[in-house]
Amino acid sequence: MISENQDLPYRLGVGMVVLNAEGLVFIGHRIDSGTSPKGGWQMPQGGLSPGEDPYTAALRELYEETHISSITLLGQSPAWYTYDIPDPLRQNLWQGRYRGQKQKWFVFRFTGPDSEINVSFHSSHDAKPEFNAWRWENLQTLPSLIVPFKRALYEQVVADFIPYTHT
């Protein structure tokens, strides 16, 4: 059976791997995931505004979702990654206009104190928080913490960015 998503475009977006000095990655628990201990965690990500370049979008989204600004760019994904949203969820996301997201990922070293991180932060661009909790996590465990439809994307992110956890 072919998904109804197949004829829809991907929404352009960015994702951010933020590593601390110990090589652990920032993850946030999504507010809309309820109390589920599995599937509610993810790295910061978001959409590109019209005409915005991916790096600028990554900086903006990271700040809007976490209040993090003390970072150093380490690298970026060699390609754009995609994921499809399951049909039952598609109508509730982005008014059903997209089949999923096509994302460029960036990896940053966090150079500030943990006290800089504020997932309850409200910027002028983002009216409501994305996360209700955060923690530092081992990069390799992330695919088991993400919703199943993003798991393959996270496995690719882990494969591409694992070398940065050792620098």
LUMDREN-124709 format. One record per atom (N, C-alpha, C): residue in one letter; atom name; x, y, z. Coordinates in steps of 0.001 Angstrom, whole numbers. Example, Ala and Ser with C-alpha at 12.3 -4.5 7.8 and 13.67 -1.06 7.14 Angstrom:
# residues 2
- resn,name,xx,yy,zz
- a,N,13190,-5690,7800 .
- a,CA,12300,-4500,7800 .
- a,C,13200,-3300,7800 .
- s,N,12850,-2250,7080 .
- s,CA,13670,-1060,7140 .
- s,C,12900,30,7870 .
//
This chain:
# residues 167
- resn,name,xx,yy,zz
- m,N,839,-1185,0 .
- m,CA,0,0,0 .
- m,C,881,1244,0 .
- i,N,620,2173,-892 .
- i,CA,1402,3399,-994 .
- i,C,802,4443,-63 .
- s,N,1672,5101,689 .
- s,CA,1250,6148,1612 .
- s,C,708,7340,835 .
- e,N,-283,8017,1413 .
- e,CA,-791,9235,770 .
- e,C,233,10351,832 .
- n,N,1262,10211,1649 .
- n,CA,2303,11226,1764 .
- n,C,3171,11338,523 .
- q,N,3207,10314,-314 .
- q,CA,4178,10244,-1404 .
- q,C,4126,11420,-2372 .
- d,N,2979,12046,-2562 .
- d,CA,2865,13147,-3506 .
- d,C,3130,14514,-2877 .
- l,N,3351,14555,-1586 .
- l,CA,3578,15823,-898 .
- l,C,5067,16152,-828 .
- p,N,5402,17450,-754 .
- p,CA,6816,17826,-625 .
- p,C,7300,17658,819 .
- y,N,8605,17725,992 .
- y,CA,9198,17752,2326 .
- y,C,9306,19197,2792 .
- r,N,9106,19412,4067 .
- r,CA,9334,20715,4689 .
- r,C,10832,20818,4954 .
- l,N,11462,21920,4542 .
- l,CA,12888,22114,4771 .
- l,C,13140,22506,6207 .
- g,N,14150,21885,6804 .
- g,CA,14454,22167,8195 .
- g,C,15917,21919,8516 .
- v,N,16233,22120,9781 .
- v,CA,17577,21914,10300 .
- v,C,17489,21130,11600 .
- g,N,18584,20476,11932 .
- g,CA,18712,19794,13208 .
- g,C,20068,20118,13798 .
- m,N,20147,20109,15130 .
- m,CA,21375,20494,15800 .
- m,C,21821,19432,16801 .
- v,N,23058,18986,16644 .
- v,CA,23724,18128,17615 .
- v,C,24587,19078,18447 .
- v,N,24272,19197,19724 .
- v,CA,25016,20087,20619 .
- v,C,25747,19219,21638 .
- l,N,27064,19228,21562 .
- l,CA,27898,18386,22426 .
- l,C,28538,19212,23531 .
- n,N,28566,18662,24739 .
- n,CA,29281,19331,25820 .
- n,C,30743,18902,25808 .
- a,N,31511,19368,26761 .
- a,CA,32947,19086,26800 .
- a,C,33247,17601,26973 .
- e,N,32303,16847,27551 .
- e,CA,32482,15405,27745 .
- e,C,32022,14586,26546 .
- g,N,31546,15232,25504 .
- g,CA,31094,14518,24310 .
- g,C,29666,14009,24401 .
- l,N,28917,14460,25404 .
- l,CA,27507,14093,25518 .
- l,C,26668,15099,24745 .
- v,N,25509,14664,24272 .
- v,CA,24665,15496,23419 .
- v,C,23449,16007,24200 .
- f,N,23049,17252,23899 .
- f,CA,21850,17836,24481 .
- f,C,20628,17175,23862 .
- i,N,19684,16761,24704 .
- i,CA,18373,16324,24226 .
- i,C,17315,16977,25090 .
- g,N,16187,17272,24457 .
- g,CA,15055,17843,25167 .
- g,C,13866,16910,25101 .
- h,N,13047,16962,26132 .
- h,CA,11819,16160,26155 .
- h,C,10689,17019,25627 .
- r,N,10065,16577,24541 .
- r,CA,9011,17359,23886 .
- r,C,7789,17510,24790 .
- i,N,7301,18721,24893 .
- i,CA,6105,19005,25689 .
- i,C,4912,18202,25193 .
- d,N,4796,18049,23873 .
- d,CA,3629,17371,23302 .
- d,C,3708,15848,23367 .
- s,N,4728,15308,24023 .
- s,CA,4836,13846,24103 .
- s,C,4283,13281,25400 .
- g,N,3714,14114,26234 .
- g,CA,3131,13641,27483 .
- g,C,4190,13147,28441 .
- t,N,3867,12113,29192 .
- t,CA,4796,11593,30195 .
- t,C,5542,10359,29709 .
- s,N,5423,10042,28448 .
- s,CA,6080,8850,27899 .
- s,C,7591,8935,28098 .
- p,N,8204,7942,28743 .
- p,CA,9650,7965,28912 .
- p,C,10388,7636,27614 .
- k,N,9717,6993,26671 .
- k,CA,10327,6651,25376 .
- k,C,9660,7463,24277 .
- g,N,10457,7877,23330 .
- g,CA,9910,8549,22170 .
- g,C,9682,10033,22328 .
- g,N,9851,10561,23518 .
- g,CA,9602,11977,23729 .
- g,C,10841,12843,23685 .
- w,N,12002,12230,23553 .
- w,CA,13265,12972,23564 .
- w,C,13753,13206,22144 .
- q,N,14348,14368,21920 .
- q,CA,14948,14650,20617 .
- q,C,15960,15770,20750 .
- m,N,16778,15917,19717 .
- m,CA,17690,17050,19633 .
- m,C,16910,18233,19060 .
- p,N,17388,19451,19284 .
- p,CA,16698,20621,18724 .
- p,C,16626,20535,17200 .
- q,N,15520,20985,16664 .
- q,CA,15335,21014,15216 .
- q,C,14229,22012,14894 .
- g,N,14152,22412,13644 .
- g,CA,13091,23334,13258 .
- g,C,13143,23651,11780 .
- g,N,12171,24425,11338 .
- g,CA,12029,24738,9930 .
- g,C,12798,25959,9486 .
- l,N,13069,26009,8184 .
- l,CA,13687,27177,7578 .
- l,C,12606,28187,7235 .
- s,N,12870,29444,7533 .
- s,CA,11982,30524,7094 .
- s,C,12274,30796,5626 .
- p,N,11325,31371,4882 .
- p,CA,11571,31662,3456 .
- p,C,12839,32497,3272 .
- g,N,13725,32030,2393 .
- g,CA,14959,32741,2083 .
- g,C,16074,32578,3107 .
- e,N,15841,31831,4173 .
- e,CA,16840,31669,5232 .
- e,C,17816,30544,4877 .
- d,N,19106,30763,5119 .
- d,CA,20063,29690,4863 .
- d,C,20077,28748,6066 .
- p,N,20445,27485,5845 .
- p,CA,20362,26487,6921 .
- p,C,21171,26824,8174 .
- y,N,22384,27342,8027 .
- y,CA,23196,27655,9207 .
- y,C,22531,28727,10066 .
- t,N,22019,29764,9428 .
- t,CA,21317,30827,10161 .
- t,C,20080,30261,10854 .
- a,N,19365,29386,10168 .
- a,CA,18183,28751,10772 .
- a,C,18583,27901,11971 .
- a,N,19708,27193,11872 .
- a,CA,20169,26363,12987 .
- a,C,20460,27218,14218 .
- l,N,21145,28336,14034 .
- l,CA,21434,29225,15160 .
- l,C,20143,29776,15769 .
- r,N,19225,30194,14911 .
- r,CA,17946,30752,15383 .
- r,C,17137,29709,16148 .
- e,N,16970,28539,15544 .
- e,CA,16172,27486,16177 .
- e,C,16793,27023,17499 .
- l,N,18093,26882,17520 .
- l,CA,18761,26455,18747 .
- l,C,18505,27465,19867 .
- y,N,18622,28733,19554 .
- y,CA,18383,29771,20563 .
- y,C,16915,29793,20996 .
- e,N,16008,29708,20032 .
- e,CA,14581,29743,20367 .
- e,C,14162,28585,21260 .
- e,N,14725,27398,21029 .
- e,CA,14285,26215,21761 .
- e,C,15041,25979,23065 .
- t,N,16266,26521,23177 .
- t,CA,17100,26184,24330 .
- t,C,17747,27372,25026 .
- h,N,17751,28527,24391 .
- h,CA,18433,29731,24859 .
- h,C,19958,29593,24739 .
- i,N,20425,28547,24062 .
- i,CA,21868,28335,23894 .
- i,C,22410,29269,22814 .
- s,N,23477,29997,23163 .
- s,CA,24178,30811,22176 .
- s,C,25691,30629,22261 .
- s,N,26182,30021,23323 .
- s,CA,27622,29802,23505 .
- s,C,28020,28491,22822 .
- i,N,28312,28577,21536 .
- i,CA,28612,27376,20748 .
- i,C,29715,27659,19742 .
- t,N,30350,26584,19320 .
- t,CA,31333,26618,18250 .
- t,C,30916,25576,17218 .
- l,N,30858,25969,15955 .
- l,CA,30506,25031,14888 .
- l,C,31646,24034,14686 .
- l,N,31308,22741,14710 .
- l,CA,32274,21680,14467 .
- l,C,32143,21076,13069 .
- g,N,30913,21051,12536 .
- g,CA,30708,20454,11225 .
- g,C,29244,20429,10851 .
- q,N,28973,19830,9705 .
- q,CA,27595,19695,9235 .
- q,C,27439,18379,8486 .
- s,N,26213,17969,8335 .
- s,CA,25939,16704,7662 .
- s,C,26398,16769,6207 .
- p,N,26896,15640,5680 .
- p,CA,27342,15626,4290 .
- p,C,26181,15682,3297 .
- a,N,24974,15439,3786 .
- a,CA,23787,15433,2920 .
- a,C,22589,15917,3724 .
- w,N,21477,16076,3038 .
- w,CA,20205,16366,3698 .
- w,C,19571,15026,4061 .
- y,N,19018,14938,5262 .
- y,CA,18343,13731,5711 .
- y,C,16837,13949,5623 .
- t,N,16079,12880,5402 .
- t,CA,14620,12995,5352 .
- t,C,13959,11989,6284 .
- y,N,12767,12348,6691 .
- y,CA,11896,11390,7376 .
- y,C,10468,11695,6974 .
- d,N,9652,10654,6894 .
- d,CA,8236,10787,6571 .
- d,C,7417,10708,7855 .
- i,N,6367,11484,7904 .
- i,CA,5442,11453,9033 .
- i,C,4377,10399,8733 .
- p,N,4054,9552,9697 .
- p,CA,2994,8557,9454 .
- p,C,1674,9246,9085 .
- d,N,934,8619,8184 .
- d,CA,-320,9201,7700 .
- d,C,-1267,9673,8804 .
- p,N,-1455,8919,9881 .
- p,CA,-2390,9390,10907 .
- p,C,-1977,10716,11569 .
- l,N,-676,11027,11598 .
- l,CA,-195,12267,12216 .
- l,C,-107,13431,11231 .
- r,N,0,13106,9958 .
- r,CA,275,14125,8942 .
- r,C,-736,15263,8938 .
- q,N,-2008,14965,9070 .
- q,CA,-3034,16007,9006 .
- q,C,-2929,17013,10144 .
- n,N,-2332,16600,11262 .
- n,CA,-2207,17495,12412 .
- n,C,-932,18327,12388 .
- l,N,-12,18002,11516 .
- l,CA,1250,18729,11435 .
- l,C,1308,19555,10164 .
- w,N,1600,20835,10313 .
- w,CA,1767,21742,9178 .
- w,C,567,21703,8229 .
- q,N,-627,21593,8790 .
- q,CA,-1879,21560,8025 .
- q,C,-1898,20484,6934 .
- g,N,-1138,19433,7132 .
- g,CA,-1128,18322,6188 .
- g,C,-454,18614,4864 .
- r,N,318,19704,4780 .
- r,CA,931,20111,3507 .
- r,C,2220,19378,3158 .
- y,N,2826,18669,4142 .
- y,CA,4127,18047,3915 .
- y,C,4094,16568,4264 .
- r,N,4933,15804,3585 .
- r,CA,5033,14370,3868 .
- r,C,5966,14099,5033 .
- g,N,6813,15066,5347 .
- g,CA,7802,14945,6414 .
- g,C,8775,16093,6305 .
- q,N,9981,15873,6781 .
- q,CA,10988,16925,6727 .
- q,C,12245,16454,6000 .
- k,N,12898,17420,5364 .
- k,CA,14211,17260,4758 .
- k,C,15109,18221,5525 .
- q,N,16095,17661,6237 .
- q,CA,16869,18464,7173 .
- q,C,18367,18442,6897 .
- k,N,18989,19597,7096 .
- k,CA,20442,19725,7138 .
- k,C,20808,19768,8620 .
- w,N,21792,18960,9026 .
- w,CA,22176,18873,10427 .
- w,C,23541,19511,10663 .
- f,N,23676,20129,11829 .
- f,CA,24911,20790,12243 .
- f,C,25326,20230,13598 .
- v,N,26629,20172,13817 .
- v,CA,27143,19740,15110 .
- v,C,27932,20905,15716 .
- f,N,27609,21200,16973 .
- f,CA,28219,22304,17707 .
- f,C,28829,21797,19011 .
- r,N,29861,22498,19471 .
- r,CA,30382,22285,20821 .
- r,C,29782,23388,21688 .
- f,N,29130,22993,22767 .
- f,CA,28579,23948,23732 .
- f,C,29717,24432,24612 .
- t,N,29922,25747,24669 .
- t,CA,31047,26322,25406 .
- t,C,30614,27107,26630 .
- g,N,29330,27138,26903 .
- g,CA,28841,27892,28050 .
- g,C,28570,27007,29250 .
- p,N,28107,27612,30337 .
- p,CA,27722,26832,31508 .
- p,C,26323,26245,31309 .
- d,N,26035,25144,31980 .
- d,CA,24699,24540,31879 .
- d,C,23601,25530,32267 .
- s,N,23915,26487,33118 .
- s,CA,22916,27477,33548 .
- s,C,22429,28353,32389 .
- e,N,23142,28371,31271 .
- e,CA,22694,29119,30083 .
- e,C,21477,28457,29446 .
- i,N,21355,27160,29609 .
- i,CA,20282,26405,28960 .
- i,C,18971,26658,29685 .
- n,N,17965,27051,28915 .
- n,CA,16652,27358,29485 .
- n,C,15587,26934,28477 .
- v,N,15024,25747,28664 .
- v,CA,14026,25252,27721 .
- v,C,12663,25904,27929 .
- s,N,12507,26692,28974 .
- s,CA,11264,27433,29195 .
- s,C,11338,28832,28611 .
- f,N,12448,29155,27997 .
- f,CA,12703,30468,27412 .
- f,C,11668,30791,26329 .
- h,N,11225,32029,26286 .
- h,CA,10301,32504,25249 .
- h,C,10996,33601,24458 .
- s,N,11341,33330,23219 .
- s,CA,11902,34385,22375 .
- s,C,10756,35102,21666 .
- s,N,11070,36182,21027 .
- s,CA,10031,36924,20309 .
- s,C,9498,36133,19120 .
- h,N,10258,35149,18649 .
- h,CA,9841,34362,17488 .
- h,C,9070,33098,17863 .
- d,N,9265,32621,19079 .
- d,CA,8705,31331,19464 .
- d,C,7810,31535,20678 .
- a,N,6515,31486,20483 .
- a,CA,5559,31827,21533 .
- a,C,5452,30786,22637 .
- k,N,5793,29539,22349 .
- k,CA,5676,28522,23387 .
- k,C,6882,27593,23359 .
- p,N,7278,27099,24524 .
- p,CA,8441,26211,24571 .
- p,C,8193,24904,23830 .
- e,N,9263,24334,23327 .
- e,CA,9239,23045,22637 .
- e,C,9430,21895,23632 .
- f,N,10264,22154,24657 .
- f,CA,10655,21118,25605 .
- f,C,10193,21457,27024 .
- n,N,9994,20406,27838 .
- n,CA,9674,20619,29250 .
- n,C,10774,20103,30172 .
- a,N,11812,19500,29602 .
- a,CA,12962,19010,30359 .
- a,C,14118,18816,29382 .
- w,N,15326,18708,29923 .
- w,CA,16494,18447,29081 .
- w,C,17528,17686,29888 .
- r,N,18482,17084,29158 .
- r,CA,19595,16401,29804 .
- r,C,20709,16183,28779 .
- w,N,21878,15800,29281 .
- w,CA,22990,15384,28430 .
- w,C,22917,13874,28293 .
- e,N,23115,13368,27081 .
- e,CA,22948,11939,26814 .
- e,C,24065,11465,25886 .
- n,N,24331,10169,25918 .
- n,CA,25271,9550,25008 .
- n,C,24653,9523,23611 .
- l,N,25384,9975,22606 .
- l,CA,24854,10075,21243 .
- l,C,24330,8732,20718 .
- q,N,25022,7644,21022 .
- q,CA,24628,6338,20488 .
- q,C,23266,5868,21001 .
- t,N,22804,6370,22125 .
- t,CA,21513,5916,22673 .
- t,C,20321,6661,22076 .
- l,N,20563,7726,21331 .
- l,CA,19454,8554,20847 .
- l,C,18429,7830,19980 .
- p,N,18833,6956,19066 .
- p,CA,17795,6290,18261 .
- p,C,16756,5538,19089 .
- s,N,17132,5059,20267 .
- s,CA,16162,4345,21102 .
- s,C,15243,5289,21874 .
- l,N,15554,6594,21877 .
- l,CA,14758,7565,22622 .
- l,C,13812,8383,21748 .
- i,N,13980,8282,20442 .
- i,CA,13210,9107,19501 .
- i,C,11957,8355,19051 .
- v,N,10973,9105,18558 .
- v,CA,9782,8454,18016 .
- v,C,10201,7546,16857 .
- p,N,9526,6418,16681 .
- p,CA,9964,5434,15674 .
- p,C,10114,5990,14251 .
- f,N,9269,6923,13834 .
- f,CA,9368,7383,12443 .
- f,C,10597,8259,12180 .
- k,N,11290,8707,13232 .
- k,CA,12533,9463,13056 .
- k,C,13769,8613,13342 .
- r,N,13588,7359,13686 .
- r,CA,14701,6518,14131 .
- r,C,15784,6366,13064 .
- a,N,15431,6118,11823 .
- a,CA,16444,5938,10766 .
- a,C,17253,7220,10568 .
- l,N,16615,8367,10637 .
- l,CA,17325,9641,10521 .
- l,C,18321,9768,11668 .
- y,N,17899,9465,12892 .
- y,CA,18798,9572,14043 .
- y,C,19954,8572,13939 .
- e,N,19708,7416,13395 .
- e,CA,20799,6462,13193 .
- e,C,21838,7030,12229 .
- q,N,21387,7735,11190 .
- q,CA,22316,8365,10247 .
- q,C,23071,9512,10914 .
- v,N,22389,10325,11713 .
- v,CA,23045,11407,12445 .
- v,C,24129,10836,13359 .
- v,N,23810,9775,14084 .
- v,CA,24793,9144,14965 .
- v,C,25996,8666,14151 .
- a,N,25768,7991,13049 .
- a,CA,26869,7484,12225 .
- a,C,27762,8615,11719 .
- d,N,27147,9714,11290 .
- d,CA,27918,10825,10728 .
- d,C,28626,11669,11776 .
- f,N,28041,11780,12964 .
- f,CA,28594,12718,13966 .
- f,C,29293,12063,15145 .
- i,N,29332,10745,15231 .
- i,CA,30009,10083,16350 .
- i,C,31473,10497,16481 .
- p,N,32208,10748,15389 .
- p,CA,33610,11168,15573 .
- p,C,33764,12458,16377 .
- y,N,32783,13331,16338 .
- y,CA,32884,14604,17065 .
- y,C,32753,14427,18579 .
- t,N,32236,13294,19032 .
- t,CA,32097,13086,20465 .
- t,C,33434,12792,21130 .
- h,N,34456,12504,20327 .
- h,CA,35763,12144,20857 .
- h,C,36782,13263,20734 .
- t,N,36352,14436,20308 .
- t,CA,37309,15539,20128 .
- t,C,37307,16484,21300 .
//
